Amino acid sequence: MDELLLNISASDLLGLETAALRSPLLDLFCRGAYQEGDFVLTSGQRSTYYINGKLVTLHPQGALLVGRLLLDLVPAETTAVAGLTLGADPLVTAVSLVGLYGKRYLFPLIIRKEAKGHGTRAYIEGLTLPPGSAVTVLEDVVTTGQSALKAVDRLQSAGYQVNQILALVDRQQGGAELYQSHSLPFKALFTIQDIQAHWAALNPA
């Protein structure tokens, strides 16, 4: 199990400046989350590589890293962080928990792909916030951008204002352009080129 962990303590992960956390997070992506081969993506597109963001976001150190780095990008007026299940579930939890340490109260919201089949039949899980509340949407890996856009639609239908979309990785396959066409600000921690360059450095031919 030791080979799955970074050689850095939790106290260091909390104490380091966020700029110093990018390289450890890239290391985690390159320890199995990034793979090369022949893959079919959720969008139906074929790809020569695949990024399983959940291998990072469901990693104990990874959750802390993404929580801190994403929190640094969340606009000051944000009341809640939200995302489409399943990829965004650990992200909204991590950012909300890390925010609490810095006395930022960000409520996590999880958005179902389909309405709950019983009870309230809600699309959005979490506390009900005042209409007009500012919400930042989180995503692990952006390809075409459709997943986060579905989350935006659900949030806007519930009366919330989406002020930003944040992602861990932008595959640069149309997502950013889609968000721009909907006047949605978008930022990603890494581009696919960042991941591939780090992977190549760790795996020289």
PyMOL commands that set and color helices and strands:
alter all, ss='L'
color gray80, all
select helices_A, chain A and resi 2-4+10-15+18-33+54-57+60-71+89-101+146-157+175-181+192-202
alter helices_A, ss='H'
color red, helices_A
select strands_A, chain A and resi 34-40+46-51+80-84+107-111+124-125+134-142+161-170+186-191
alter strands_A, ss='S'
color yellow, strands_A
deselect
rebuild
show_as cartoon
